[in-house]
Amino acid sequence: MSPLTAGENQSLRKWNFWLLSAGVVIYFFVNFQRSSIPGAIFDQLQDNFHATAAQVTNISAVFMYVYALTQLVAGLAADKFGGARTIFWGGLVFCIGSLIFPIGSSLSMLLLGRMLVGFGAGMIYLALVKEIDRIYPDTFTSVLGTVILLGYCGSILGGLPLSWAVDPQHGIFSWRWAFVAVAIMTLIGYLAFVFCKSHVKSVPIRREKLSLFPFAVVMRSRNSRILLIAGGVGYAVYYLMLSVLGKKLLEDFCGTSSMVAGGCLSLMVVVSGGMNFLVGSWSTKCGNLRKPFLLITLGFSLLGSVMGLIGLQLNAGTWYFATVLMLIAASAGFSAVTNSLMREYNPPQYTGSGASILNFVAYLAVAVCGNISGILMDKFSFGKAEKVGDAIIYPASSYTAVMILALLIAVAAIMAALALPETHGQNLYRLEKMKRRKAKKA
């Protein structure tokens, strides 16, 4: 094959840039879908479908179950078929699910839509990482950081802007039309991706068979298993408040307006993103320390849960609980540290598999806790939940049960983190292997 001319290289770079940009548009809406349901439209879903809290939280949980399971195959698929092919098929399913959800006439249709959205969304991120590695190998870290930041903007859109748009009193859309509009914009981004893909030569499909062996290697590591509790399960408290119950807690218990409560959700995303950036930077500046920063961030979750329980007993107001939510958001700032630890506890060639398992456990924990929280809210309402307008208002006892759940998760995560060894940025697997070799020679 003859080498590309300068003009052909420039054209290829241009199409690769637009291909990645279209992929980022899809990823933006993945983040929107992941964080906005049911939190921003909890009351509307309950009213439209005469649903219990458990049924509404199940809409979020079914998405998370499918999304979590997809994490295990997304990395393998991207490695074998390439990032662009994986986004092509995952994006197609994502678009179909995004269109089905807002036009669903029953809870079953909503669940089907969310299952498809979860499957498609779960394929996008790791495939996008694969494409960034292909297109920008020399500036991988900075480009990935920019892409993640743009993705976080999708979560912000699912907070205040969505709450304002679908507010029953002052909004400009029903929740259905808002999500139809999002589905159409997602489809436009997907079609742009398909168009750009047709101008970029696909990478060859690898001949190796898909194997679960890398996952087995990661799970054999005691440190990896403990990290899954600290970083995976520990993540559930943040997402439980962001995507499921934080907004409803403010509205039910504090009487907060929908827009102010939605603004708190958007601010949670900003705090989480900022903490991830700061923790990653501070960890590097402090000699690649990992464990102290993991414990500090998990400590925010514990503090937020305790303050939440106290506030529920003392009838605290909006700003108190907004502070509680920001503390819990700060607890999600450990992603840079947990991903680094997973890389440093395992063989270098299985870094991707470790990240896949960590993501799987995190979103599985979110799904399970979402289900449990809905059951707790119904169970501990003691018949005091009352319908006011379009909303069902739950008593303090319901939210106390949820905060106790959050507290137990935070305690378990901190105990797990205390059992982890510090790495100082070194790969412990390699160090242990070198020690064994030296011992044999001696």
TIDREN-95926 format. One record per residue (C-alpha): residue in three letters; x, z, y. Coordinates in nm, 2 decimals, padded with zeros to 4 digits. Example, Ala and Ser with C-alpha at 12.3 -4.5 7.8 and 13.67 -1.06 7.14 Angstrom:
<gupas>
@rest ALA, X 01.23, Z 00.78, Y -00.45
@rest SER, X 01.37, Z 00.71, Y -00.11
</gupas>
This chain:
<gupas>
@rest MET, X 00.00, Z 00.00, Y 00.00
@rest SER, X 00.14, Z -00.10, Y 00.34
@rest PRO, X 00.18, Z 00.18, Y 00.60
@rest LEU, X -00.08, Z 00.20, Y 00.88
@rest THR, X -00.01, Z 00.05, Y 01.22
@rest ALA, X 00.00, Z 00.27, Y 01.53
@rest GLY, X -00.35, Z 00.14, Y 01.62
@rest GLU, X -00.49, Z 00.21, Y 01.28
@rest ASN, X -00.34, Z 00.56, Y 01.29
@rest GLN, X -00.50, Z 00.63, Y 01.63
@rest SER, X -00.84, Z 00.50, Y 01.50
@rest LEU, X -00.81, Z 00.72, Y 01.19
@rest ARG, X -00.73, Z 01.02, Y 01.40
@rest LYS, X -01.03, Z 00.95, Y 01.62
@rest TRP, X -01.27, Z 00.92, Y 01.33
@rest ASN, X -01.13, Z 01.23, Y 01.16
@rest PHE, X -01.19, Z 01.42, Y 01.48
@rest TRP, X -01.55, Z 01.31, Y 01.51
@rest LEU, X -01.60, Z 01.37, Y 01.14
@rest LEU, X -01.48, Z 01.73, Y 01.18
@rest SER, X -01.69, Z 01.77, Y 01.50
@rest ALA, X -02.01, Z 01.66, Y 01.32
@rest GLY, X -01.92, Z 01.91, Y 01.04
@rest VAL, X -01.89, Z 02.19, Y 01.30
@rest VAL, X -02.24, Z 02.10, Y 01.43
@rest ILE, X -02.37, Z 02.16, Y 01.08
@rest TYR, X -02.17, Z 02.48, Y 01.05
@rest PHE, X -02.32, Z 02.60, Y 01.39
@rest PHE, X -02.67, Z 02.57, Y 01.24
@rest VAL, X -02.56, Z 02.74, Y 00.92
@rest ASN, X -02.47, Z 03.04, Y 01.12
@rest PHE, X -02.80, Z 03.02, Y 01.31
@rest GLN, X -03.00, Z 03.01, Y 00.98
@rest ARG, X -02.80, Z 03.29, Y 00.83
@rest SER, X -02.85, Z 03.54, Y 01.11
@rest SER, X -03.19, Z 03.46, Y 01.26
@rest ILE, X -03.42, Z 03.51, Y 00.96
@rest PRO, X -03.62, Z 03.73, Y 00.93
@rest GLY, X -03.48, Z 03.95, Y 01.21
@rest ALA, X -03.58, Z 03.74, Y 01.52
@rest ILE, X -03.93, Z 03.65, Y 01.37
@rest PHE, X -04.00, Z 03.95, Y 01.15
@rest ASP, X -04.34, Z 04.04, Y 01.31
@rest GLN, X -04.45, Z 03.67, Y 01.33
@rest LEU, X -04.39, Z 03.63, Y 00.96
@rest GLN, X -04.57, Z 03.95, Y 00.87
@rest ASP, X -04.87, Z 03.84, Y 01.08
@rest ASN, X -04.89, Z 03.48, Y 00.97
@rest PHE, X -04.86, Z 03.56, Y 00.60
@rest HIS, X -05.01, Z 03.91, Y 00.59
@rest ALA, X -04.69, Z 04.02, Y 00.43
@rest THR, X -04.54, Z 04.36, Y 00.36
@rest ALA, X -04.19, Z 04.46, Y 00.48
@rest ALA, X -04.06, Z 04.41, Y 00.13
@rest GLN, X -04.20, Z 04.05, Y 00.12
@rest VAL, X -04.04, Z 03.96, Y 00.46
@rest THR, X -03.70, Z 04.11, Y 00.38
@rest ASN, X -03.72, Z 03.92, Y 00.05
@rest ILE, X -03.72, Z 03.59, Y 00.25
@rest SER, X -03.38, Z 03.69, Y 00.38
@rest ALA, X -03.26, Z 03.83, Y 00.04
@rest VAL, X -03.34, Z 03.51, Y -00.15
@rest PHE, X -03.13, Z 03.31, Y 00.10
@rest MET, X -02.84, Z 03.56, Y 00.06
@rest TYR, X -02.86, Z 03.56, Y -00.33
@rest VAL, X -02.83, Z 03.18, Y -00.34
@rest TYR, X -02.57, Z 03.17, Y -00.06
@rest ALA, X -02.36, Z 03.43, Y -00.24
@rest LEU, X -02.37, Z 03.25, Y -00.57
@rest THR, X -02.28, Z 02.93, Y -00.40
@rest GLN, X -01.95, Z 03.08, Y -00.27
@rest LEU, X -01.82, Z 03.09, Y -00.62
@rest VAL, X -01.85, Z 02.71, Y -00.67
@rest ALA, X -01.80, Z 02.59, Y -00.31
@rest GLY, X -01.43, Z 02.64, Y -00.32
@rest LEU, X -01.39, Z 02.48, Y -00.66
@rest ALA, X -01.61, Z 02.18, Y -00.56
@rest ALA, X -01.41, Z 02.13, Y -00.23
@rest ASP, X -01.08, Z 02.14, Y -00.42
@rest LYS, X -01.20, Z 01.89, Y -00.68
@rest PHE, X -01.42, Z 01.65, Y -00.48
@rest GLY, X -01.28, Z 01.70, Y -00.13
@rest GLY, X -01.43, Z 01.87, Y 00.17
@rest ALA, X -01.61, Z 01.56, Y 00.30
@rest ARG, X -01.80, Z 01.49, Y -00.02
@rest THR, X -01.89, Z 01.86, Y -00.06
@rest ILE, X -02.03, Z 01.87, Y 00.30
@rest PHE, X -02.22, Z 01.54, Y 00.23
@rest TRP, X -02.42, Z 01.69, Y -00.06
@rest GLY, X -02.44, Z 02.04, Y 00.07
@rest GLY, X -02.55, Z 01.92, Y 00.41
@rest LEU, X -02.82, Z 01.71, Y 00.26
@rest VAL, X -02.97, Z 02.00, Y 00.07
@rest PHE, X -02.93, Z 02.22, Y 00.38
@rest CYS, X -03.13, Z 01.97, Y 00.59
@rest ILE, X -03.41, Z 01.94, Y 00.33
@rest GLY, X -03.44, Z 02.32, Y 00.32
@rest SER, X -03.43, Z 02.35, Y 00.70
@rest LEU, X -03.73, Z 02.11, Y 00.72
@rest ILE, X -03.93, Z 02.28, Y 00.44
@rest PHE, X -03.91, Z 02.63, Y 00.58
@rest PRO, X -04.10, Z 02.59, Y 00.91
@rest ILE, X -04.38, Z 02.37, Y 00.76
@rest GLY, X -04.44, Z 02.60, Y 00.46
@rest SER, X -04.80, Z 02.72, Y 00.42
@rest SER, X -04.73, Z 03.00, Y 00.18
@rest LEU, X -04.46, Z 03.26, Y 00.11
@rest SER, X -04.36, Z 03.06, Y -00.20
@rest MET, X -04.29, Z 02.75, Y 00.02
@rest LEU, X -04.09, Z 02.97, Y 00.26
@rest LEU, X -03.88, Z 03.11, Y -00.03
@rest LEU, X -03.82, Z 02.75, Y -00.16
@rest GLY, X -03.70, Z 02.64, Y 00.18
@rest ARG, X -03.47, Z 02.94, Y 00.22
@rest MET, X -03.33, Z 02.89, Y -00.13
@rest LEU, X -03.24, Z 02.53, Y -00.04
@rest VAL, X -03.10, Z 02.64, Y 00.29
@rest GLY, X -02.89, Z 02.90, Y 00.12
@rest PHE, X -02.75, Z 02.66, Y -00.14
@rest GLY, X -02.66, Z 02.40, Y 00.12
@rest ALA, X -02.52, Z 02.65, Y 00.37
@rest GLY, X -02.30, Z 02.81, Y 00.11
@rest MET, X -02.12, Z 02.48, Y 00.05
@rest ILE, X -02.03, Z 02.41, Y 00.42
@rest TYR, X -01.77, Z 02.67, Y 00.53
@rest LEU, X -01.51, Z 02.64, Y 00.25
@rest ALA, X -01.55, Z 02.26, Y 00.25
@rest LEU, X -01.49, Z 02.26, Y 00.63
@rest VAL, X -01.17, Z 02.47, Y 00.57
@rest LYS, X -01.06, Z 02.20, Y 00.33
@rest GLU, X -01.12, Z 01.93, Y 00.58
@rest ILE, X -00.93, Z 02.12, Y 00.85
@rest ASP, X -00.63, Z 02.16, Y 00.61
@rest ARG, X -00.64, Z 01.78, Y 00.55
@rest ILE, X -00.68, Z 01.67, Y 00.91
@rest TYR, X -00.48, Z 01.93, Y 01.10
@rest PRO, X -00.23, Z 02.08, Y 00.86
@rest ASP, X 00.02, Z 02.17, Y 01.13
@rest THR, X -00.23, Z 02.35, Y 01.35
@rest PHE, X -00.46, Z 02.48, Y 01.07
@rest THR, X -00.49, Z 02.85, Y 01.19
@rest SER, X -00.57, Z 02.77, Y 01.56
@rest VAL, X -00.82, Z 02.49, Y 01.46
@rest LEU, X -00.99, Z 02.72, Y 01.21
@rest GLY, X -01.01, Z 02.99, Y 01.46
@rest THR, X -01.18, Z 02.76, Y 01.71
@rest VAL, X -01.43, Z 02.64, Y 01.44
@rest ILE, X -01.52, Z 02.99, Y 01.35
@rest LEU, X -01.57, Z 03.08, Y 01.71
@rest LEU, X -01.81, Z 02.78, Y 01.75
@rest GLY, X -01.99, Z 02.89, Y 01.44
@rest TYR, X -02.04, Z 03.23, Y 01.59
@rest CYS, X -02.22, Z 03.06, Y 01.88
@rest GLY, X -02.49, Z 02.96, Y 01.63
@rest SER, X -02.54, Z 03.33, Y 01.54
@rest ILE, X -02.57, Z 03.40, Y 01.92
@rest LEU, X -02.84, Z 03.13, Y 01.95
@rest GLY, X -03.03, Z 03.31, Y 01.67
@rest GLY, X -03.05, Z 03.63, Y 01.89
@rest LEU, X -03.16, Z 03.63, Y 02.25
@rest PRO, X -03.23, Z 03.25, Y 02.29
@rest LEU, X -03.45, Z 03.24, Y 01.98
@rest SER, X -03.63, Z 03.57, Y 02.06
@rest TRP, X -03.70, Z 03.43, Y 02.41
@rest ALA, X -03.83, Z 03.10, Y 02.28
@rest VAL, X -04.07, Z 03.25, Y 02.03
@rest ASP, X -04.18, Z 03.56, Y 02.22
@rest PRO, X -04.56, Z 03.60, Y 02.16
@rest GLN, X -04.62, Z 03.68, Y 02.53
@rest HIS, X -04.37, Z 03.47, Y 02.72
@rest GLY, X -04.22, Z 03.22, Y 02.47
@rest ILE, X -04.25, Z 02.84, Y 02.49
@rest PHE, X -04.27, Z 02.77, Y 02.11
@rest SER, X -04.42, Z 02.91, Y 01.81
@rest TRP, X -04.16, Z 03.01, Y 01.55
@rest ARG, X -04.26, Z 02.71, Y 01.34
@rest TRP, X -04.19, Z 02.46, Y 01.62
@rest ALA, X -03.86, Z 02.64, Y 01.71
@rest PHE, X -03.74, Z 02.60, Y 01.35
@rest VAL, X -03.86, Z 02.24, Y 01.33
@rest ALA, X -03.66, Z 02.16, Y 01.65
@rest VAL, X -03.35, Z 02.33, Y 01.48
@rest ALA, X -03.41, Z 02.12, Y 01.16
@rest ILE, X -03.42, Z 01.80, Y 01.36
@rest MET, X -03.10, Z 01.88, Y 01.55
@rest THR, X -02.93, Z 01.98, Y 01.22
@rest LEU, X -03.04, Z 01.64, Y 01.07
@rest ILE, X -02.89, Z 01.46, Y 01.37
@rest GLY, X -02.56, Z 01.64, Y 01.32
@rest TYR, X -02.57, Z 01.56, Y 00.95
@rest LEU, X -02.64, Z 01.18, Y 01.01
@rest ALA, X -02.35, Z 01.18, Y 01.25
@rest PHE, X -02.13, Z 01.33, Y 00.98
@rest VAL, X -02.24, Z 01.06, Y 00.73
@rest PHE, X -02.17, Z 00.79, Y 00.98
@rest CYS, X -01.82, Z 00.92, Y 01.06
@rest LYS, X -01.76, Z 00.97, Y 00.68
@rest SER, X -01.82, Z 00.60, Y 00.63
@rest HIS, X -01.52, Z 00.52, Y 00.86
@rest VAL, X -01.28, Z 00.76, Y 00.69
@rest LYS, X -01.13, Z 00.69, Y 00.35
@rest SER, X -01.23, Z 00.96, Y 00.09
@rest VAL, X -00.96, Z 01.16, Y -00.08
@rest PRO, X -00.94, Z 01.09, Y -00.46
@rest ILE, X -01.13, Z 01.31, Y -00.69
@rest ARG, X -00.90, Z 01.54, Y -00.89
@rest ARG, X -00.89, Z 01.49, Y -01.26
@rest GLU, X -00.86, Z 01.86, Y -01.35
@rest LYS, X -01.17, Z 02.03, Y -01.49
@rest LEU, X -01.34, Z 02.30, Y -01.30
@rest SER, X -01.23, Z 02.64, Y -01.44
@rest LEU, X -01.32, Z 03.00, Y -01.39
@rest PHE, X -00.97, Z 03.12, Y -01.48
@rest PRO, X -00.87, Z 03.18, Y -01.12
@rest PHE, X -01.16, Z 03.42, Y -01.08
@rest ALA, X -01.06, Z 03.61, Y -01.40
@rest VAL, X -00.71, Z 03.65, Y -01.26
@rest VAL, X -00.84, Z 03.80, Y -00.93
@rest MET, X -01.08, Z 04.03, Y -01.11
@rest ARG, X -00.80, Z 04.17, Y -01.34
@rest SER, X -00.64, Z 04.32, Y -01.03
@rest ARG, X -00.75, Z 04.68, Y -00.97
@rest ASN, X -00.67, Z 04.65, Y -00.60
@rest SER, X -00.89, Z 04.34, Y -00.58
@rest ARG, X -01.19, Z 04.52, Y -00.74
@rest ILE, X -01.15, Z 04.82, Y -00.50
@rest LEU, X -01.13, Z 04.58, Y -00.21
@rest LEU, X -01.45, Z 04.42, Y -00.31
@rest ILE, X -01.62, Z 04.75, Y -00.26
@rest ALA, X -01.45, Z 04.83, Y 00.07
@rest GLY, X -01.47, Z 04.49, Y 00.23
@rest GLY, X -01.75, Z 04.32, Y 00.04
@rest VAL, X -02.01, Z 04.60, Y 00.00
@rest GLY, X -01.90, Z 04.75, Y 00.34
@rest TYR, X -02.01, Z 04.43, Y 00.51
@rest ALA, X -02.37, Z 04.48, Y 00.41
@rest VAL, X -02.44, Z 04.74, Y 00.68
@rest TYR, X -02.36, Z 04.50, Y 00.96
@rest TYR, X -02.56, Z 04.21, Y 00.83
@rest LEU, X -02.85, Z 04.43, Y 00.74
@rest MET, X -02.89, Z 04.53, Y 01.10
@rest LEU, X -02.80, Z 04.19, Y 01.24
@rest SER, X -03.02, Z 03.96, Y 01.04
@rest VAL, X -03.29, Z 04.19, Y 00.90
@rest LEU, X -03.38, Z 04.52, Y 01.07
@rest GLY, X -03.19, Z 04.57, Y 01.39
@rest LYS, X -03.43, Z 04.39, Y 01.62
@rest LYS, X -03.74, Z 04.54, Y 01.45
@rest LEU, X -03.60, Z 04.89, Y 01.48
@rest LEU, X -03.56, Z 04.85, Y 01.85
@rest GLU, X -03.91, Z 04.71, Y 01.89
@rest ASP, X -04.09, Z 04.95, Y 01.66
@rest PHE, X -03.92, Z 05.28, Y 01.74
@rest CYS, X -03.80, Z 05.23, Y 02.10
@rest GLY, X -04.07, Z 04.99, Y 02.22
@rest THR, X -03.80, Z 04.75, Y 02.33
@rest SER, X -03.92, Z 04.40, Y 02.44
@rest SER, X -03.85, Z 04.11, Y 02.21
@rest MET, X -03.61, Z 03.95, Y 02.45
@rest VAL, X -03.40, Z 04.27, Y 02.51
@rest ALA, X -03.39, Z 04.33, Y 02.13
@rest GLY, X -03.29, Z 03.97, Y 02.07
@rest GLY, X -03.02, Z 04.01, Y 02.33
@rest CYS, X -02.88, Z 04.31, Y 02.14
@rest LEU, X -02.85, Z 04.09, Y 01.83
@rest SER, X -02.66, Z 03.83, Y 02.03
@rest LEU, X -02.43, Z 04.10, Y 02.16
@rest MET, X -02.37, Z 04.22, Y 01.81
@rest VAL, X -02.23, Z 03.88, Y 01.72
@rest VAL, X -02.00, Z 03.89, Y 02.03
@rest VAL, X -01.88, Z 04.24, Y 01.94
@rest SER, X -01.81, Z 04.14, Y 01.58
@rest GLY, X -01.62, Z 03.83, Y 01.68
@rest GLY, X -01.42, Z 04.01, Y 01.94
@rest MET, X -01.33, Z 04.29, Y 01.70
@rest ASN, X -01.22, Z 04.03, Y 01.44
@rest PHE, X -00.99, Z 03.88, Y 01.69
@rest LEU, X -00.85, Z 04.21, Y 01.82
@rest VAL, X -00.80, Z 04.36, Y 01.47
@rest GLY, X -00.62, Z 04.05, Y 01.35
@rest SER, X -00.39, Z 04.06, Y 01.65
@rest TRP, X -00.32, Z 04.43, Y 01.64
@rest SER, X -00.26, Z 04.42, Y 01.26
@rest THR, X 00.01, Z 04.16, Y 01.32
@rest LYS, X 00.17, Z 04.35, Y 01.62
@rest CYS, X 00.18, Z 04.67, Y 01.42
@rest GLY, X 00.40, Z 04.53, Y 01.14
@rest ASN, X 00.12, Z 04.37, Y 00.94
@rest LEU, X -00.05, Z 04.71, Y 00.88
@rest ARG, X -00.38, Z 04.65, Y 00.70
@rest LYS, X -00.52, Z 04.98, Y 00.57
@rest PRO, X -00.55, Z 05.18, Y 00.90
@rest PHE, X -00.74, Z 04.90, Y 01.06
@rest LEU, X -00.98, Z 04.87, Y 00.76
@rest LEU, X -01.05, Z 05.24, Y 00.78
@rest ILE, X -01.10, Z 05.24, Y 01.15
@rest THR, X -01.35, Z 04.95, Y 01.14
@rest LEU, X -01.54, Z 05.11, Y 00.85
@rest GLY, X -01.54, Z 05.43, Y 01.05
@rest PHE, X -01.75, Z 05.26, Y 01.31
@rest SER, X -02.01, Z 05.19, Y 01.04
@rest LEU, X -02.01, Z 05.56, Y 00.94
@rest LEU, X -02.04, Z 05.67, Y 01.30
@rest GLY, X -02.32, Z 05.43, Y 01.38
@rest SER, X -02.52, Z 05.54, Y 01.07
@rest VAL, X -02.48, Z 05.91, Y 01.16
@rest MET, X -02.58, Z 05.84, Y 01.52
@rest GLY, X -02.87, Z 05.64, Y 01.40
@rest LEU, X -03.00, Z 05.92, Y 01.19
@rest ILE, X -02.96, Z 06.17, Y 01.48
@rest GLY, X -03.14, Z 05.93, Y 01.72
@rest LEU, X -03.43, Z 05.89, Y 01.49
@rest GLN, X -03.48, Z 06.27, Y 01.48
@rest LEU, X -03.44, Z 06.31, Y 01.86
@rest ASN, X -03.66, Z 06.01, Y 01.96
@rest ALA, X -03.37, Z 05.84, Y 02.13
@rest GLY, X -03.43, Z 05.53, Y 02.35
@rest THR, X -03.32, Z 05.17, Y 02.36
@rest TRP, X -02.98, Z 05.21, Y 02.50
@rest TYR, X -02.89, Z 05.48, Y 02.25
@rest PHE, X -02.99, Z 05.25, Y 01.96
@rest ALA, X -02.82, Z 04.95, Y 02.12
@rest THR, X -02.50, Z 05.16, Y 02.11
@rest VAL, X -02.56, Z 05.23, Y 01.75
@rest LEU, X -02.60, Z 04.86, Y 01.67
@rest MET, X -02.28, Z 04.78, Y 01.86
@rest LEU, X -02.08, Z 05.04, Y 01.66
@rest ILE, X -02.21, Z 04.89, Y 01.34
@rest ALA, X -02.12, Z 04.54, Y 01.48
@rest ALA, X -01.77, Z 04.66, Y 01.54
@rest SER, X -01.75, Z 04.77, Y 01.18
@rest ALA, X -01.76, Z 04.40, Y 01.08
@rest GLY, X -01.42, Z 04.34, Y 01.25
@rest PHE, X -01.23, Z 04.38, Y 00.93
@rest SER, X -01.25, Z 04.02, Y 00.80
@rest ALA, X -00.90, Z 03.93, Y 00.91
@rest VAL, X -00.76, Z 04.23, Y 00.73
@rest THR, X -00.97, Z 04.21, Y 00.41
@rest ASN, X -00.89, Z 03.84, Y 00.37
@rest SER, X -00.52, Z 03.92, Y 00.42
@rest LEU, X -00.53, Z 04.20, Y 00.17
@rest MET, X -00.70, Z 03.98, Y -00.09
@rest ARG, X -00.42, Z 03.72, Y -00.04
@rest GLU, X -00.15, Z 03.99, Y -00.07
@rest TYR, X -00.29, Z 04.16, Y -00.39
@rest ASN, X -00.31, Z 03.83, Y -00.59
@rest PRO, X -00.09, Z 03.53, Y -00.69
@rest PRO, X -00.05, Z 03.30, Y -00.40
@rest GLN, X -00.21, Z 03.00, Y -00.58
@rest TYR, X -00.54, Z 03.20, Y -00.62
@rest THR, X -00.59, Z 03.29, Y -00.25
@rest GLY, X -00.89, Z 03.06, Y -00.23
@rest SER, X -01.05, Z 03.21, Y -00.54
@rest GLY, X -01.00, Z 03.56, Y -00.40
@rest ALA, X -01.17, Z 03.46, Y -00.07
@rest SER, X -01.46, Z 03.31, Y -00.27
@rest ILE, X -01.52, Z 03.63, Y -00.47
@rest LEU, X -01.49, Z 03.84, Y -00.15
@rest ASN, X -01.76, Z 03.62, Y 00.02
@rest PHE, X -01.97, Z 03.63, Y -00.29
@rest VAL, X -01.97, Z 04.01, Y -00.32
@rest ALA, X -02.03, Z 04.05, Y 00.06
@rest TYR, X -02.34, Z 03.83, Y 00.07
@rest LEU, X -02.47, Z 03.96, Y -00.27
@rest ALA, X -02.45, Z 04.31, Y -00.12
@rest VAL, X -02.64, Z 04.19, Y 00.19
@rest ALA, X -02.91, Z 04.04, Y -00.03
@rest VAL, X -02.95, Z 04.35, Y -00.25
@rest CYS, X -02.95, Z 04.59, Y 00.05
@rest GLY, X -03.21, Z 04.37, Y 00.22
@rest ASN, X -03.44, Z 04.40, Y -00.08
@rest ILE, X -03.39, Z 04.77, Y -00.10
@rest SER, X -03.44, Z 04.83, Y 00.27
@rest GLY, X -03.78, Z 04.65, Y 00.26
@rest ILE, X -03.89, Z 04.86, Y -00.03
@rest LEU, X -03.77, Z 05.18, Y 00.14
@rest MET, X -03.96, Z 05.09, Y 00.46
@rest ASP, X -04.29, Z 05.04, Y 00.28
@rest LYS, X -04.23, Z 05.34, Y 00.05
@rest PHE, X -04.13, Z 05.59, Y 00.32
@rest SER, X -04.39, Z 05.48, Y 00.58
@rest PHE, X -04.63, Z 05.73, Y 00.40
@rest GLY, X -04.93, Z 05.52, Y 00.51
@rest LYS, X -04.84, Z 05.56, Y 00.88
@rest ALA, X -04.75, Z 05.19, Y 00.93
@rest GLU, X -05.00, Z 05.05, Y 01.17
@rest LYS, X -05.09, Z 04.70, Y 01.30
@rest VAL, X -05.06, Z 04.66, Y 01.67
@rest GLY, X -05.14, Z 04.31, Y 01.79
@rest ASP, X -04.94, Z 04.07, Y 01.57
@rest ALA, X -04.69, Z 04.33, Y 01.46
@rest ILE, X -04.69, Z 04.61, Y 01.20
@rest ILE, X -04.52, Z 04.91, Y 01.35
@rest TYR, X -04.32, Z 05.13, Y 01.10
@rest PRO, X -04.27, Z 05.51, Y 01.16
@rest ALA, X -03.94, Z 05.69, Y 01.20
@rest SER, X -03.94, Z 05.79, Y 00.84
@rest SER, X -03.91, Z 05.43, Y 00.73
@rest TYR, X -03.60, Z 05.37, Y 00.94
@rest THR, X -03.45, Z 05.71, Y 00.84
@rest ALA, X -03.46, Z 05.59, Y 00.48
@rest VAL, X -03.28, Z 05.27, Y 00.58
@rest MET, X -03.02, Z 05.46, Y 00.79
@rest ILE, X -02.95, Z 05.69, Y 00.49
@rest LEU, X -02.89, Z 05.37, Y 00.28
@rest ALA, X -02.64, Z 05.25, Y 00.55
@rest LEU, X -02.47, Z 05.59, Y 00.55
@rest LEU, X -02.42, Z 05.59, Y 00.17
@rest ILE, X -02.28, Z 05.23, Y 00.19
@rest ALA, X -02.03, Z 05.33, Y 00.46
@rest VAL, X -01.92, Z 05.64, Y 00.27
@rest ALA, X -01.86, Z 05.43, Y -00.05
@rest ALA, X -01.67, Z 05.17, Y 00.14
@rest ILE, X -01.44, Z 05.42, Y 00.31
@rest MET, X -01.37, Z 05.60, Y -00.02
@rest ALA, X -01.27, Z 05.27, Y -00.17
@rest ALA, X -01.05, Z 05.18, Y 00.13
@rest LEU, X -00.87, Z 05.51, Y 00.10
@rest ALA, X -00.77, Z 05.41, Y -00.26
@rest LEU, X -00.61, Z 05.09, Y -00.15
@rest PRO, X -00.23, Z 05.05, Y -00.12
@rest GLU, X -00.07, Z 04.93, Y 00.21
@rest THR, X 00.10, Z 04.59, Y 00.19
@rest HIS, X 00.27, Z 04.56, Y 00.53
@rest GLY, X 00.20, Z 04.18, Y 00.49
@rest GLN, X 00.39, Z 04.15, Y 00.16
@rest ASN, X 00.25, Z 04.00, Y -00.16
@rest LEU, X 00.23, Z 04.30, Y -00.39
@rest TYR, X 00.18, Z 04.07, Y -00.69
@rest ARG, X 00.52, Z 03.90, Y -00.62
@rest LEU, X 00.69, Z 04.24, Y -00.56
@rest GLU, X 00.57, Z 04.39, Y -00.88
@rest LYS, X 00.67, Z 04.07, Y -01.07
@rest MET, X 01.02, Z 04.10, Y -00.92
@rest LYS, X 01.05, Z 04.46, Y -01.02
@rest ARG, X 00.95, Z 04.38, Y -01.38
@rest ARG, X 01.22, Z 04.11, Y -01.40
@rest LYS, X 01.48, Z 04.35, Y -01.26
@rest ALA, X 01.38, Z 04.62, Y -01.51
@rest LYS, X 01.41, Z 04.37, Y -01.80
@rest LYS, X 01.76, Z 04.27, Y -01.68
@rest ALA, X 01.87, Z 04.63, Y -01.65
</gupas>
